[in-house]
Amino acid sequence: VQLVESGGGLVQPGGSLRLSCAASGFTFSSYAMSWHRQAPGKERELVAFMGRSGGSINYADSVKGRFTISRDNAKNTVYLQMNSLKPEDTAVYFCYAHTLGGVWGKGTLVTVSS
């Protein structure tokens, strides 16, 4: 059972990034998925959530209107499109599978800086 995030990097304020999370080892389409982030010195927080069929979408207030979660069950992948990035979006971003025991990826670093 594995989740592997990719797509992080350094971006200027106002820029965009698309994160991907590839899942393996479990029936991806049967479980809700979410993205979380952890900034230096802060607790991990929920960024976006999507139900197993693509419904039940929720976002943190801080990213509403800027971030979009999506999933492709045929590719066992969940995405996070991040637009209008701000320096306060700098964090390690993790995906999470809401399986019985829960599965975390190892994260991908997003740095928003000029």
Protein Blocks (a to p, Z undefined) as FASTA:
>chain_A
ZZddehiacddehiacddddddehiafklpccddddddehiacddfbdcdfkopaiacdf
klgokaccdddfklopacdddehiafklgccddddddbfnopadebjaddddZZ
